[in-house]
Amino acid sequence: MRPIKTKRLLLRKIDREDVKDMFEYAVDPEVGPKAGWLPHKSIEETKRVIEGMIISNEVYSIVYRDKMIGTIGVHTKNDKKYLGYVLNRNYWRQGIMTEACKAVITYLFRELNIDVLYISHFIDNYKSEGLIKKLDFELVGPKTDIVNGEPKQVLEYKIERYRFERKMLTWQ
Ligand SMILES: CC(C)(COP(=O)(O)OP(=O)(O)OC[C@H]1O[C@@H](n2cnc3c(N)ncnc32)[C@H](O)[C@@H]1OP(=O)(O)O)[C@@H](O)C(=O)NCCC(=O)NCCS
């Protein structure tokens, strides 16, 4: 993973120094649970999460005006690459995650040469659904994931290379 710059953002590897900024949004009940994790209870928990993310080497910090305001990353499950993201609530609805996703998706197809990228959201997460549709992912279908020991209905989508190349033309 190399750092990526966009018009407003710097996407770079997550760092131990992000702990205070991550804790700020990780305690928010409207953030983690929408992405499948429980709100953090202490800054020590956030430190442990960051250590895990550093080891996985799959997570970018989203930096806006010198502040870490969220993460975007790709994890592999059953040989499929999934995009995932969360953003501090104070920065919602400003096109920030659209901007971060376009940059990461372009990097994955153009530089890491992936052929297909998956994404999923809980059935009631209409915000993420809107973003996924805006990015032109196509619906694969519903499925059930076990999240924190509970079955949860999710919708899964994918974008293949040809579809990315076509959509990308409108991203310039
Ligand atoms: C989902 C999330 C990342 C969106 O980030 P964002 O930067 O606010 O999204 P954008 O401003 O780029 O919006 C992109 C599209 O998403 C949809 N959307 C985002 N916020 C929305 C809202 N509050 N209401 C309705 N649609 C919304 C819209 O379709 C929007 O496009 P539009 O502005 O042209 O209508 C953010 O709400 C978040 O962090 N939520 C909690 C964690 C989460 O759900 N993670 C995803 C798990 S699958």
The ligand as an SDF file (V2000), in Angstrom:
LIG
                    3D

 48 50  0  0  0  0  0  0  0  0999 V2000
  -21.5670    5.2170    5.0420 C   0  0  0  0  0  0  0  0  0  0  0  0
  -20.6240    6.3980    5.2440 C   0  0  0  0  0  0  0  0  0  0  0  0
  -19.1870    5.9170    5.1430 C   0  0  0  0  0  0  0  0  0  0  0  0
  -20.8920    7.4280    4.1370 C   0  0  0  0  0  0  0  0  0  0  0  0
  -19.8350    8.3910    4.1360 O   0  0  0  0  0  0  0  0  0  0  0  0
  -20.0660    9.8880    3.5910 P   0  0  0  0  0  0  0  0  0  0  0  0
  -18.7320   10.5230    3.3760 O   0  0  0  0  0  0  0  0  0  0  0  0
  -21.0340   10.5870    4.4620 O   0  0  0  0  0  0  0  0  0  0  0  0
  -20.7250    9.5910    2.1740 O   0  0  0  0  0  0  0  0  0  0  0  0
  -20.8070   10.6020    0.9440 P   0  0  0  0  0  0  0  0  0  0  0  0
  -20.9830   11.9940    1.4600 O   0  0  0  0  0  0  0  0  0  0  0  0
  -19.6260   10.3550    0.0440 O   0  0  0  0  0  0  0  0  0  0  0  0
  -22.1610   10.1540    0.2580 O   0  0  0  0  0  0  0  0  0  0  0  0
  -22.2060    9.2080   -0.7880 C   0  0  0  0  0  0  0  0  0  0  0  0
  -23.6220    8.7200   -0.9800 C   0  0  0  0  0  0  0  0  0  0  0  0
  -24.0090    7.9110    0.1390 O   0  0  0  0  0  0  0  0  0  0  0  0
  -25.4080    8.1210    0.4320 C   0  0  0  0  0  0  0  0  0  0  0  0
  -25.5300    8.7540    1.7540 N   0  0  0  0  0  0  0  0  0  0  0  0
  -24.5160    9.1110    2.5790 C   0  0  0  0  0  0  0  0  0  0  0  0
  -25.0190    9.6570    3.7120 N   0  0  0  0  0  0  0  0  0  0  0  0
  -26.3630    9.6320    3.5910 C   0  0  0  0  0  0  0  0  0  0  0  0
  -27.4290   10.0620    4.4250 C   0  0  0  0  0  0  0  0  0  0  0  0
  -27.1960   10.6400    5.6180 N   0  0  0  0  0  0  0  0  0  0  0  0
  -28.6930    9.8850    3.9900 N   0  0  0  0  0  0  0  0  0  0  0  0
  -28.9430    9.3110    2.7930 C   0  0  0  0  0  0  0  0  0  0  0  0
  -27.9550    8.8980    1.9410 N   0  0  0  0  0  0  0  0  0  0  0  0
  -26.6900    9.0570    2.3470 C   0  0  0  0  0  0  0  0  0  0  0  0
  -25.9220    9.0390   -0.6620 C   0  0  0  0  0  0  0  0  0  0  0  0
  -26.3550    8.2380   -1.7330 O   0  0  0  0  0  0  0  0  0  0  0  0
  -24.6590    9.8140   -1.0430 C   0  0  0  0  0  0  0  0  0  0  0  0
  -24.7000   10.3510   -2.3550 O   0  0  0  0  0  0  0  0  0  0  0  0
  -25.3250   11.8320   -2.5850 P   0  0  0  0  0  0  0  0  0  0  0  0
  -24.6980   12.7300   -1.5740 O   0  0  0  0  0  0  0  0  0  0  0  0
  -24.9110   12.1530   -3.9980 O   0  0  0  0  0  0  0  0  0  0  0  0
  -26.8030   11.6780   -2.3960 O   0  0  0  0  0  0  0  0  0  0  0  0
  -20.8410    7.0770    6.6460 C   0  0  0  0  0  0  0  0  0  0  0  0
  -22.2100    7.3820    6.7710 O   0  0  0  0  0  0  0  0  0  0  0  0
  -20.4210    6.1840    7.8040 C   0  0  0  0  0  0  0  0  0  0  0  0
  -19.2600    6.1590    8.2060 O   0  0  0  0  0  0  0  0  0  0  0  0
  -21.4070    5.4400    8.3650 N   0  0  0  0  0  0  0  0  0  0  0  0
  -21.1340    4.5770    9.5440 C   0  0  0  0  0  0  0  0  0  0  0  0
  -20.2420    3.3960    9.2020 C   0  0  0  0  0  0  0  0  0  0  0  0
  -20.7650    2.5940    8.0210 C   0  0  0  0  0  0  0  0  0  0  0  0
  -21.9490    2.4930    7.7750 O   0  0  0  0  0  0  0  0  0  0  0  0
  -19.8180    1.9620    7.2870 N   0  0  0  0  0  0  0  0  0  0  0  0
  -20.1590    1.1500    6.1470 C   0  0  0  0  0  0  0  0  0  0  0  0
  -20.4300   -0.2380    6.5180 C   0  0  0  0  0  0  0  0  0  0  0  0
  -20.9840   -1.1910    5.1120 S   0  0  0  0  0  0  0  0  0  0  0  0
  1  2  1  0
  2  3  1  0
  2  4  1  0
  2 36  1  0
  4  5  1  0
  5  6  1  0
  6  7  2  0
  6  8  1  0
  6  9  1  0
  9 10  1  0
 10 11  2  0
 10 12  1  0
 10 13  1  0
 13 14  1  0
 14 15  1  0
 15 16  1  0
 15 30  1  0
 16 17  1  0
 17 18  1  0
 17 28  1  0
 18 19  1  0
 18 27  1  0
 19 20  2  0
 20 21  1  0
 21 22  1  0
 21 27  2  0
 22 23  1  0
 22 24  2  0
 24 25  1  0
 25 26  2  0
 26 27  1  0
 28 29  1  0
 28 30  1  0
 30 31  1  0
 31 32  1  0
 32 33  2  0
 32 34  1  0
 32 35  1  0
 36 37  1  0
 36 38  1  0
 38 39  2  0
 38 40  1  0
 40 41  1  0
 41 42  1  0
 42 43  1  0
 43 44  2  0
 43 45  1  0
 45 46  1  0
 46 47  1  0
 47 48  1  0
M  END
$$$$
